[in-house]
């Protein structure tokens, strides 16, 4: 298990330059100069802007603000509530609308040629164990609400835990977490 503290992240501009993200964890590129095969990040949306286009990628987005996010997807207005997950292709035209204040969302972007990913919200009421993944799978749990404990570590919203392949991690307290899983298409290539 490795703690990934929110306070230790540095901002990175979006691919299209219209927003800022803080990377929770980024997969290592297999070739020098190649793009990362996947990333998990918390983005700040500050206005009615277009999302970056990611060819050959699948994306999952989870609004963190209580009001959720209002999006325009290929010309159609869609409301995504807080902690709901929207899965979409990185080639789709998506923009934010009706934004009156900055909001954050948790996102998973995977290059579908190399990996697949998922994002799900889980409630913690007392104890919740998160199981490690299969061979080569990366599992990251991000605290969404309240302050939770994981072993001796106290975790605040935005903090995350990277699971190792051997042991489950138990969260204690009352709140919610998001679990992101990234599965390589070829597990041996990720080792």
Contact map, one row per residue, 1 for C-alpha under 8 A:
11100000000000000000000000000000000000000000000000000000000000000000000000000000000000000000000000000000000000000000000000000000000000000000000000000000000000001111000010000000000000000000000
11110000000000000000000000000000000000000000000000000000000000000000000000000000000000000000000000000000000000000000000000000000000000000000000000000000000000001111000000000000000000000000000
11111000000000000000000000000000000000000000000000000000000000000000000000000000000000000000000000000000000000000000000000000000000000000000000000000000000000111100000000000000000000000000000
01111101000000000000000100000000000000000000000000000000000000000000000000000000000000000000000000000000000000000000000000000000000000000000000000000000000000111100000000000000000000000000000
00111111100000000000000000000000000000000000000000000000000000000000000000000000000000000000000000000000000000000000000000000000000000000000000000000000000001110000000000000000000000000000000
00011111100000000000000100000000000000000000000000000000000000000000000000000000000000000000000000000000000000000000000000000000000000000000000000000000000001110000000000000000000000000000000
00001111100000000000000000000000000000000000000000000000000000000000000000000000000000000000000000000000000000000000000000000000000000000000000000000000000000000000000000000000000000000000000
00011111110000000000000000000000000000000000000000000000000000000000000000000000000000000000000000000000000000000000000000000000000000000000000000000000000000000000000000000000000000000000000
00001111111000000000011100000000000000000000000000000000000000000000000000000000000000000000000000000000000000000000000000000000000000000000000000000000000000000000000000000000000000000000000
00000001111100000000011000000000000000000000000000000000000000000000000000000000000000000000000000000000000000000000000000000000000000000000000000000000000000000000000000000000000000000000000
00000000111110000001111000000000000000000000000000000000000000000000000000000000000000000000000000000000000000000000000000000000000000000000000000000000000000000000000000000000000000000000000
00000000011111000001111000000000000000000000000000000000000000000000000000000000000000000000000000000000000000000000000000000000000000000000000000000000000000000000000000000000000000000000000
00000000001111111111100000000000000000000000000000000000000000000000000000000000000000000000000000000000000000000000000000000000000000000000000000000000000000000000000000000000000000000000000
00000000000111111111100000000000000000000000000000010000000000000000000000000000000000000000000000000000000000000000000000000000000000000000000000000000000000000000000000000000000000000000000
00000000000011111100000000000000000000000000000000011000000000000000000000000000000000000000000000000000000000000000000000000000000000000000000000000000000000000000000000000000000000000000000
00000000000011111110000000000000000000000000000000111000000000000000000000000000000000000000000000000000000000000000000000000000000000000000000000000000000000000000000000000000000000000000000
00000000000011111111000000000000000000000000000000000000000000000000000000000000000000000000000000000000000000000000000000000000000000000000000000000000000000000000000000000000000000000000000
00000000000011111111000000000000000000000000000011100000000000000000000000000000000000000000000000000000000000000000000000000000000000000000000000000000000000000000000000000000000000000000000
00000000000011011111100000000000000000000011110000000000000000000000000000000000000000000000000000000000000000000000000000000000000000000000000000000000000000000000000000000000000000000000000
00000000001111001111110000000000000000000011100000000000000000000000000000000000000000000000000000000000000000000000000000000000000000000000000000000000000000000000000000000000000000000000000
00000000001111000011111000000000000000001111000000000000000000000000000000000000000000000000000000000000000000000000000000000000000000000000000000000000000000000000000000000000000000000000000
00000000111100000001111100000000000000001110000000000000000000000000000000000000000000000000000000000000000000000000000000000000000000000000000000000000000000000000000000000000000000000000000
00000000111100000000111111000000000000111100000000000000000000000000000000000000000000000000000000000000000000000000000000000000000000000000000000000000000000000000000000000000000000000000000
00010100100000000000011111000000000000111100000000000000000000000000000000000000000000000000000000000000000000000000000000000000000000000000000000000000000000010000000000000000000000000000000
00000000000000000000001111100000000000111000000000000000000000000000000000000000000000000000000000000000000000000000000000000000000000000000000000000000000000000000000000000000000000000000000
00000000000000000000001111110000000101110000000000000000000000000000000000000000000000000000000000000000000000000000000000000000000000000000000000000000000000000000000000000000000000000000000
00000000000000000000000011111000000111100000000000000000000000000000000000000000000000000000000000000000000000000000000000000000000000000000000000000000000000000000000000000000000000000000000
00000000000000000000000001111100000110000000000000000000000000000000000000000000000000000000000000000000000000000000000000000000000000000000000000000000000000000000000000000000000000000000000
00000000000000000000000000111111111110000000000000000000000000000000000000000000000000000000000000000000000000000000000000000000000000000000000000000000000000000000000000000000000000000000000
00000000000000000000000000011111010000000000000000000000000000000000000000000000000000000000000000000000000000000000000000000000000000000000000000000000000000000000000000000000000000000000000
00000000000000000000000000001111110000000000000000000000000000000000000000000000000000000000000000000000000000000000000000000000000000000000000000000000000000000000000000000000000000000000000
00000000000000000000000000001111110000000000000000000000000000000000000000000000000000000000000000000000000000000000000000000000000000000000000000000000000000000000000000000000000000000000000
00000000000000000000000000001011111000000000000000000000000000000000000000000000000000000000000000000000000000000000000000000000000000000000000000000000000000000000000000000000000000000000000
00000000000000000000000000001111111100000000000000000000000000000000000000000000000000000000000000000000000000000000000000000000000000000000000000000000000000000000000000000000000000000000000
00000000000000000000000000001000111110000000000000000000000000000000000000000000000000000000000000000000000000000000000000000000000000000000000000000000000000000000000000000000000000000000000
00000000000000000000000001111000011111100000000000000000000000000000000000000000000000000000000000000000000000000000000000000000000000000000000000000000000000000000000000000000000000000000000
00000000000000000000000000111000001111100000000000000000000000000000000000000000000000000000000000000000000001100110000000000000000000000000000000000000000000000000000000000000000000000000000
00000000000000000000000001100000000111110000000000000000000000000000000000000000000000000000000000000000000111100010000000000000000000000000000000000000000000000000000000000000000001000000000
00000000000000000000001111100000000111111000000000000000000000000000000000000000000000000000000000000000000111000000000000000000000000000000000000000000000000000000000000000000000000000000000
00000000000000000000001111000000000001111100000000000000000000000000000000000000000000000000000000000000011110000000000000000000000000000000000000000000000000000000000000000000000100000000000
00000000000000000000111110000000000000111110000000000000000000000000000000000000000000000000000000000000011100000000000000000000000000000000000000000000000000000000000000000000000000000000000
00000000000000000000111100000000000000011111000000000000000000000000000000000000000000000000000000000001111000000000000000000000000000000000000000000000000000000000000000000000000000000000000
00000000000000000011110000000000000000001111100000000000000000000000000000000000000000000000000000000001111000000000000000000000000000000000000000000000000000000000000000000000000000000000000
00000000000000000011100000000000000000000111110000000000000000000000000000000000000000000000000000000111100000000000000000000000000000000000000000000000000000000000000000000000000000000000000
00000000000000000011000000000000000000000011111010000000000000000000000000000000000000000000000000000111100000000000000000000000000000000000000000000000000000000000000000000000000000000000000
00000000000000000010000000000000000000000001111110000000000000000000000000000000000000000000000000101110000000000000000000000000000000000000000000000000000000000000000000000000000000000000000
00000000000000000000000000000000000000000000111110000000000000000000000000000000000000000000000110111100000000000000000000000000000000000000000000000000000000000000000000000000000000000000000
00000000000000000000000000000000000000000000011111000000000000000000000000000000000000000000001111100000000000000000000000000000000000000000000000000000000000000000000000000000000000000000000
00000000000000000100000000000000000000000000111111100000000000000000000000000000000000000000001110000000000000000000000000000000000000000000000000000000000000000000000000000000000000000000000
00000000000000000100000000000000000000000000000111110000000000000000000000000000000000000000111100000000000000000000000000000000000000000000000000000000000000000000000000000000000000000000000
00000000000000010100000000000000000000000000000011111000000000000000000000000000000000000000111100000000000000000000000000000000000000000000000000000000000000000000000000000000000000000000000
00000000000001110000000000000000000000000000000001111100000000000000000000000000000000000000000000000000000000000000000000000000000000000000000000000000000000000000000000000000000000000000000
00000000000000110000000000000000000000000000000000111110000000000000000000000000000000000111100000000000000000000000000000000000000000000000000000000000000000000000000000000000000000000000000
00000000000000000000000000000000000000000000000000011111100000000000000000000000000000000110000000000000000000000000000000000000000000000000000000000000000000000000000000000000000000000000000
00000000000000000000000000000000000000000000000000001111100000000000000000000000000000000110000000000000000000000000000000000000000000000000000000000000000000000000000000000000000000000000000
00000000000000000000000000000000000000000000000000000111110000000000000000000000000000000110000000000000000000111000000000000000000000000000000000000000000000000000000000000000000000000000000
00000000000000000000000000000000000000000000000000000111111000000000000000000000000000001110000000000000000011111000000000000000000000000000000000000000000000000000000000000000000000000000000
00000000000000000000000000000000000000000000000000000001111100000000000000000000000000111100000000000000000011110001100000000000000000000000000000000000000000000000000000000000000000000000000
00000000000000000000000000000000000000000000000000000000111110000000000000000000000000111100000000000000001111000000100000000000000000000000000000000000000000000000000000000000000000000000000
00000000000000000000000000000000000000000000000000000000011111000000000000000000000011110000000000000000001110000000011000000000000000000000000000000000000000000000000000000000000000000000000
00000000000000000000000000000000000000000000000000000000001111100000000000000000000011100000000000000000111100000000001000000000000000000000000000000000000000000000000000000000000000000000000
00000000000000000000000000000000000000000000000000000000000111110000000000000001011111000000000000000000111000000000000000000000000000000000000000000000000000000000000000000000000000000000000
00000000000000000000000000000000000000000000000000000000000011111001100000000001111110000000000000000011110000000000000000000000000000000000000000000000000000000000000000000000000000000000000
00000000000000000000000000000000000000000000000000000000000001111101000000000000011000000000000000000011110000000000000000000000000000000000000100000000000000000000000000000000000000000000000
00000000000000000000000000000000000000000000000000000000000000111111100000000000010000000000000000000011100000000000000000000000000000000000000000000000000000000000000000000000000000000000000
00000000000000000000000000000000000000000000000000000000000000011111000000000000110000000000000000000000000000000000000000000000000000000000000000000000000000000000000000000000000000000000000
00000000000000000000000000000000000000000000000000000000000000001111100000000000110000000000000000000000000000000000000000000000000000000000000000000000000000000000000000000000000000000000000
00000000000000000000000000000000000000000000000000000000000000111111110000000011111000000000000000000000000000000000000000000000000000000000000000000000000000000000000000000000000000000000000
00000000000000000000000000000000000000000000000000000000000000101011111000000011110000000000000100100010000000000000000000000000000000000000000000000000000000000000000000000000000000000000000
00000000000000000000000000000000000000000000000000000000000000000001111100001111000000000000000111100000000000000000000000000000000000000000000000000000000000000000000000000000000000000000000
00000000000000000000000000000000000000000000000000000000000000000000111110001111000000000000011110000000000000000000000000000000000000000000000000000000000000000000000000000000000000000000000
00000000000000000000000000000000000000000000000000000000000000000000011111111100000000000000011110000000000000000000000000000000000000000000000000000000000000000000000000000000000000000000000
00000000000000000000000000000000000000000000000000000000000000000000001111111100000000000001111000000000000000000000000000000000000000000000000000000000000000000000000000000000000000000000000
00000000000000000000000000000000000000000000000000000000000000000000000111110000000000000001110000000000000000000000000000000000000000000000000000000000000000000000000000000000000000000000000
00000000000000000000000000000000000000000000000000000000000000000000000111111000000000000000000000000000000000000000000000000000000000000000000000000000000000000000000000000000000000000000000
00000000000000000000000000000000000000000000000000000000000000000000000111111100000000000000000000000000000000000000000000000000000000000000000000000000000000000000000000000000000000000000000
00000000000000000000000000000000000000000000000000000000000000000000011110111110000000000000000000000000000000000000000000000000000000000000000000000000000000000000000000000000000000000000000
00000000000000000000000000000000000000000000000000000000000000000000011110011111000000000000000000000000000000000000000000000000000000000000000000000000000000000000000000000000000000000000000
00000000000000000000000000000000000000000000000000000000000000000001111000001111100000000000000000000000000000000000000000000000000000000000000000000000000000000000000000000000000000000000000
00000000000000000000000000000000000000000000000000000000000001100001111000000111110111000000000000000000000000000000000000000000000000000000000000000000000000000000000000000000000000000000000
00000000000000000000000000000000000000000000000000000000000000100111100000000011111100000000000000000000000000000000000000000000000000000000000000000000000000000000000000000000000000000000000
00000000000000000000000000000000000000000000000000000000000001111111100000000001111100000000000000000000000000000000000000000000000000000000000000000000000000000000000000000000000000000000000
00000000000000000000000000000000000000000000000000000000000001110001000000000000111110000000000000000000000000000000000010000000000000000000000000000000000000000000000000000000000000000000000
00000000000000000000000000000000000000000000000000000000000001100000000000000001111111000000000000000000000000000000000010000000000000000000000000000000000000000000000000000000000000000000000
00000000000000000000000000000000000000000000000000000000000111100000000000000001001111100000000000000000000000000000001100000000000000000000000000000000000000000000000000000000000000000000000
00000000000000000000000000000000000000000000000000000000000111000000000000000001000111110000000000000000000000000000000000000000000000000000000000000000000000000000000000000000000000000000000
00000000000000000000000000000000000000000000000000000000011110000000000000000000000011111000000000000000000000000000000000000000000000000000000000000000000000000000000000000000000000000000000
00000000000000000000000000000000000000000000000000000000011100000000000000000000000001111101000000000000000000000000000000000000000000000000000000000000000000000000000000000000000000000000000
00000000000000000000000000000000000000000000000000000000111000000000000000000000000000111111000000000000000000000000000000000000000000000000000000000000000000000000000000000000000000000000000
00000000000000000000000000000000000000000000000000001111111000000000000000000000000000011111000000000000000010000000000000000000000000000000000000000000000000000000000000000000000000000000000
00000000000000000000000000000000000000000000000000001111100000000000000000000000000000001111100000000000000000000000000000000000000000000000000000000000000000000000000000000000000000000000000
00000000000000000000000000000000000000000000000000001000000000000000000011000000000000011111110000000000000000000000000000000000000000000000000000000000000000000000000000000000000000000000000
00000000000000000000000000000000000000000000000001101000000000000000000011000000000000000011111000000000000000000000000000000000000000000000000000000000000000000000000000000000000000000000000
00000000000000000000000000000000000000000000000001100000000000000000001111000000000000000001111100000000000000000000000000000000000000000000000000000000000000000000000000000000000000000000000
00000000000000000000000000000000000000000000000111100000000000000000001110000000000000000000111110000000000000000000000000000000000000000000000000000000000000000000000000000000000000000000000
00000000000000000000000000000000000000000000001111100000000000000000111100000000000000000000011111100000000000000000000000000000000000000000000000000000000000000000000000000000000000000000000
00000000000000000000000000000000000000000000001110000000000000000000011100000000000000000000001111100000000000000000000000000000000000000000000000000000000000000000000000000000000000000000000
00000000000000000000000000000000000000000000000100000000000000000000010000000000000000000000000111110000000000000000000000000000000000000000000000000000000000000000000000000000000000000000000
00000000000000000000000000000000000000000000011100000000000000000000110000000000000000000000000111111100000000000000000000000000000000000000000000000000000000000000000000000000000000000000000
00000000000000000000000000000000000000000000001000000000000000000000000000000000000000000000000001111100000000000000000000000000000000000000000000000000000000000000000000000000000000000000000
00000000000000000000000000000000000000000000011000000000000000000000000000000000000000000000000000111110000000000000000000000000000000000000000000000000000000000000000000000000000000000000000
00000000000000000000000000000000000000000001111000000000000000000000000000000000000000000000000000111111000000000000000000000000000000000000000000000000000000000000000000000000000000000000000
00000000000000000000000000000000000000000001110000000000000000111000100000000000000000000000000000001111100000000000000000000000000000000000000000000000000000000000000000000000000000000000000
00000000000000000000000000000000000000000111100000000000000000111000000000000000000000000000000000000111110000000000000000000000000000000000000000000000000000000000000000000000000000000000000
00000000000000000000000000000000000000000111100000000000000011111000000000000000000000000000000000000011111000000000000000000000000000000000000000000000000000000000000000000000000000000000000
00000000000000000000000000000000000000011110000000000000000011110000000000000000000000000000000000000001111100000000000000000000000000000000000000000000000000000000000000000000000000000000000
00000000000000000000000000000000000000011110000000000000001111000000000000000000000000000000000000000000111110000000000000000000000000000000000000000000000000000000000000000000000000000000000
00000000000000000000000000000000000001111000000000000000001110000000000000000000000000000000000000000000011111000000111000000000000000000000000000000000000000000000000000000000000100000000000
00000000000000000000000000000000000001110000000000000000111100000000000000000000000000000100000000000000001111100000100000000000000000000000000000000000000000000000000000000000000000000000000
00000000000000000000000000000000000011100000000000000000111000000000000000000000000000000000000000000000000111110111100000000000000000000000000000000000000000000000000000000000000001000000000
00000000000000000000000000000000000011000000000000000001110000000000000000000000000000000000000000000000000011111111000000000000000000000000000000000000000000000000000000000000000000000000000
00000000000000000000000000000000000000000000000000000001110000000000000000000000000000000000000000000000000001111111000000000000000000000000000000000000000000000000000000000000000000000000000
00000000000000000000000000000000000000000000000000000001100000000000000000000000000000000000000000000000000000111110000000000000000000000000000000000000000000000000000000000000000000001000000
00000000000000000000000000000000000010000000000000000000000000000000000000000000000000000000000000000000000001111111000000000000000000000000000000000000000000000000000000000000000000011100000
00000000000000000000000000000000000011000000000000000000000000000000000000000000000000000000000000000000000001111111100000000000000000000000000000000000000000000000000000000000000001111100000
00000000000000000000000000000000000000000000000000000000010000000000000000000000000000000000000000000000000001110111110000000000000000000000000000000000000000000000000000000000000001111000000
00000000000000000000000000000000000000000000000000000000011000000000000000000000000000000000000000000000000111000011111000000000000000000000000000000000000000000000000000000000000111100000000
00000000000000000000000000000000000000000000000000000000000100000000000000000000000000000000000000000000000100000001111100000000000000000000000000000000000000000000000000000000000111000000000
00000000000000000000000000000000000000000000000000000000000110000000000000000000000010000000000000000000000100000000111110000000000000000000000000000000000000000000000000000000011110000000000
00000000000000000000000000000000000000000000000000000000000000000000000000000000000010000000000000000000000000000000011111000000000000000000000000000000000000000000000000000000011100000000000
00000000000000000000000000000000000000000000000000000000000000000000000000000000001100000000000000000000000000000000001111100000000000000000000000000000000000000000000000000001111000000000000
00000000000000000000000000000000000000000000000000000000000000000000000000000000000000000000000000000000000000000000000111110000000000000000000000000000000000000000000000000001111000000000000
00000000000000000000000000000000000000000000000000000000000000000000000000000000000000000000000000000000000000000000000011111001000000000000000000000000000000000000000000000111100000000000000
00000000000000000000000000000000000000000000000000000000000000000000000000000000000000000000000000000000000000000000000001111111000000000000000000000000000000000000000000111111100000000000000
00000000000000000000000000000000000000000000000000000000000000000000000000000000000000000000000000000000000000000000000000111111000000000000000000000000000000000000000000011110000000000000000
00000000000000000000000000000000000000000000000000000000000000000000000000000000000000000000000000000000000000000000000000011111000000000000000000000000000000000000000000011100000000000000000
00000000000000000000000000000000000000000000000000000000000000000000000000000000000000000000000000000000000000000000000000011111100000000000000000000000000000000000000001111000000000000000000
00000000000000000000000000000000000000000000000000000000000000000000000000000000000000000000000000000000000000000000000000111111110000000000000000000000000000000000000001110000000000000000000
00000000000000000000000000000000000000000000000000000000000000000000000000000000000000000000000000000000000000000000000000000011111000000000000000000000000000000000000111100000000000000000000
00000000000000000000000000000000000000000000000000000000000000000000000000000000000000000000000000000000000000000000000000000001111100000000000000000000000000000000000111000000000000000000000
00000000000000000000000000000000000000000000000000000000000000000000000000000000000000000000000000000000000000000000000000000000111110000000000000000000000000000000001110000000000000000000000
00000000000000000000000000000000000000000000000000000000000000000000000000000000000000000000000000000000000000000000000000000000011111000010000000000000000000000011111110000000000000000000000
00000000000000000000000000000000000000000000000000000000000000000000000000000000000000000000000000000000000000000000000000000000001111111110000000000000000000000000100000000000000010000000000
00000000000000000000000000000000000000000000000000000000000000000000000000000000000000000000000000000000000000000000000000000000000111111000000000000000000000000000100000000000000000000000000
00000000000000000000000000000000000000000000000000000000000000000000000000000000000000000000000000000000000000000000000000000000000011111000000000000000000000000000100000000000000000000010000
00000000000000000000000000000000000000000000000000000000000000000000000000000000000000000000000000000000000000000000000000000000000011111100000000000000000000000000100000000000000000110011011
00000000000000000000000000000000000000000000000000000000000000000000000000000000000000000000000000000000000000000000000000000000000011111110000000000000000000000000100000000000000011110010000
00000000000000000000000000000000000000000000000000000000000000000000000000000000000000000000000000000000000000000000000000000000000010011111000000000000000000000111000000000000000011100000000
00000000000000000000000000000000000000000000000000000000000000000000000000000000000000000000000000000000000000000000000000000000000110001111100000000000000000000111000000000000001111000000000
00000000000000000000000000000000000000000000000000000000000000000000000000000000000000000000000000000000000000000000000000000000000000000111110000000000000000011110000000000000001110000000000
00000000000000000000000000000000000000000000000000000000000000000000000000000000000000000000000000000000000000000000000000000000000000000011111000000000000000011110000000000000111100000000000
00000000000000000000000000000000000000000000000000000000000000000000000000000000000000000000000000000000000000000000000000000000000000000001111100000000000011111000000000000000111000000000000
00000000000000000000000000000000000000000000000000000000000000000000000000000000000000000000000000000000000000000000000000000000000000000000111111110000001111110000000000000001110000000000000
00000000000000000000000000000000000000000000000000000000000000010000000000000000000000000000000000000000000000000000000000000000000000000000011111000000000011000000000000000011110000000000000
00000000000000000000000000000000000000000000000000000000000000000000000000000000000000000000000000000000000000000000000000000000000000000000001111100000000110000000000000000011100000000000000
00000000000000000000000000000000000000000000000000000000000000000000000000000000000000000000000000000000000000000000000000000000000000000000001111110000000110000000000000000111000000000000000
00000000000000000000000000000000000000000000000000000000000000000000000000000000000000000000000000000000000000000000000000000000000000000000001011111000011110000000000000001110000000000000000
00000000000000000000000000000000000000000000000000000000000000000000000000000000000000000000000000000000000000000000000000000000000000000000001001111100011100000000000000111110000000000000000
00000000000000000000000000000000000000000000000000000000000000000000000000000000000000000000000000000000000000000000000000000000000000000000000000111111111000000000000000111000000000000000000
00000000000000000000000000000000000000000000000000000000000000000000000000000000000000000000000000000000000000000000000000000000000000000000000000011111111000000000000011110000000000000000000
00000000000000000000000000000000000000000000000000000000000000000000000000000000000000000000000000000000000000000000000000000000000000000000000000001111100000000000000001100000000000000000000
00000000000000000000000000000000000000000000000000000000000000000000000000000000000000000000000000000000000000000000000000000000000000000000000000001111110000000000000000000000000000000000000
00000000000000000000000000000000000000000000000000000000000000000000000000000000000000000000000000000000000000000000000000000000000000000000000000001111111000000000000000000000000000000000000
00000000000000000000000000000000000000000000000000000000000000000000000000000000000000000000000000000000000000000000000000000000000000000000000000111101111100000000000000000000000000000000000
00000000000000000000000000000000000000000000000000000000000000000000000000000000000000000000000000000000000000000000000000000000000000000000001000111100111110110000000000000000000000000000000
00000000000000000000000000000000000000000000000000000000000000000000000000000000000000000000000000000000000000000000000000000000000000000000001011110000011111100000000000000000000000000000000
00000000000000000000000000000000000000000000000000000000000000000000000000000000000000000000000000000000000000000000000000000000000000000000011111100000001111100000000000000000000000000000000
00001100000000000000000000000000000000000000000000000000000000000000000000000000000000000000000000000000000000000000000000000000000000000000011100000000000111110000000000000000000000000000000
00111100000000000000000000000000000000000000000000000000000000000000000000000000000000000000000000000000000000000000000000000000000000000000011000000000001111111000000000000000000000000000000
00111100000000000000000100000000000000000000000000000000000000000000000000000000000000000000000000000000000000000000000000000000000000000001111000000000001001111100000000000000000000000000000
11110000000000000000000000000000000000000000000000000000000000000000000000000000000000000000000000000000000000000000000000000000000000000001110000000000000000111110000000000000000000000000000
11110000000000000000000000000000000000000000000000000000000000000000000000000000000000000000000000000000000000000000000000000000000000000111100000000000000000011111000000000000000000000000000
11000000000000000000000000000000000000000000000000000000000000000000000000000000000000000000000000000000000000000000000000000000000100000111100000000000000000001111101110000000000000000000000
11000000000000000000000000000000000000000000000000000000000000000000000000000000000000000000000000000000000000000000000000000000000100000110000000000000000000000111111000000000000000000000000
00000000000000000000000000000000000000000000000000000000000000000000000000000000000000000000000000000000000000000000000000000000000111111000000000000000000000000011111000000000000000000000000
00000000000000000000000000000000000000000000000000000000000000000000000000000000000000000000000000000000000000000000000000000000000100000000000000000000000000000001111100000000000000000000000
00000000000000000000000000000000000000000000000000000000000000000000000000000000000000000000000000000000000000000000000000000000001100000000000000000000000000000011111110000000000000000000000
00000000000000000000000000000000000000000000000000000000000000000000000000000000000000000000000000000000000000000000000000000000111100000000000000000000000000000010011111000000000000000000000
10000000000000000000000000000000000000000000000000000000000000000000000000000000000000000000000000000000000000000000000000000000111100000000000000000100000000000010001111100000000000000000000
00000000000000000000000000000000000000000000000000000000000000000000000000000000000000000000000000000000000000000000000000000011110000000000000000000110000000000000000111110000000000000000000
00000000000000000000000000000000000000000000000000000000000000000000000000000000000000000000000000000000000000000000000000010011100000000000000000011110000000000000000011111000000000000000000
00000000000000000000000000000000000000000000000000000000000000000000000000000000000000000000000000000000000000000000000000011111000000000000000000011100000000000000000001111100000000000000000
00000000000000000000000000000000000000000000000000000000000000000000000000000000000000000000000000000000000000000000000000011110000000000000000000111000000000000000000000111110000000000000000
00000000000000000000000000000000000000000000000000000000000000000000000000000000000000000000000000000000000000000000000000111100000000000000000001110000000000000000000000011111000000000000000
00000000000000000000000000000000000000000000000000000000000000000000000000000000000000000000000000000000000000000000000000111000000000000000000111110000000000000000000000001111100000000000000
00000000000000000000000000000000000000000000000000000000000000000000000000000000000000000000000000000000000000000000000011110000000000000000001111000000000000000000000000000111110000000000000
00000000000000000000000000000000000000000000000000000000000000000000000000000000000000000000000000000000000000000000000011110000000000000000111110000000000000000000000000000011111000000000000
00000000000000000000000000000000000000000000000000000000000000000000000000000000000000000000000000000000000000000000001111000000000000000000111100000000000000000000000000000001111100000000000
00000000000000000000000000000000000000000000000000000000000000000000000000000000000000000000000000000000000000000000001111000000000000000011110000000000000000000000000000000000111110000000000
00000000000000000000000000000000000000010000000000000000000000000000000000000000000000000000000000000000000100000000111100000000000000000011100000000000000000000000000000000000011111000000000
00000000000000000000000000000000000000000000000000000000000000000000000000000000000000000000000000000000000000000000111000000000000010001111000000000000000000000000000000000000001111100000000
00000000000000000000000000000000000001000000000000000000000000000000000000000000000000000000000000000000000001000011110000000000000000001110000000000000000000000000000000000000000111110000000
00000000000000000000000000000000000000000000000000000000000000000000000000000000000000000000000000000000000000000011100000000000000000011100000000000000000000000000000000000000000011111010000
00000000000000000000000000000000000000000000000000000000000000000000000000000000000000000000000000000000000000000111000000000000000000011000000000000000000000000000000000000000000001111110010
00000000000000000000000000000000000000000000000000000000000000000000000000000000000000000000000000000000000000001111000000000000000000000000000000000000000000000000000000000000000000111110000
00000000000000000000000000000000000000000000000000000000000000000000000000000000000000000000000000000000000000000110000000000000000000000000000000000000000000000000000000000000000000011111110
00000000000000000000000000000000000000000000000000000000000000000000000000000000000000000000000000000000000000000000000000000000000000111000000000000000000000000000000000000000000000111111111
00000000000000000000000000000000000000000000000000000000000000000000000000000000000000000000000000000000000000000000000000000000000000010000000000000000000000000000000000000000000000000111111
00000000000000000000000000000000000000000000000000000000000000000000000000000000000000000000000000000000000000000000000000000000000000000000000000000000000000000000000000000000000000000111111
00000000000000000000000000000000000000000000000000000000000000000000000000000000000000000000000000000000000000000000000000000000000000010000000000000000000000000000000000000000000000010111111
00000000000000000000000000000000000000000000000000000000000000000000000000000000000000000000000000000000000000000000000000000000000000010000000000000000000000000000000000000000000000000011111
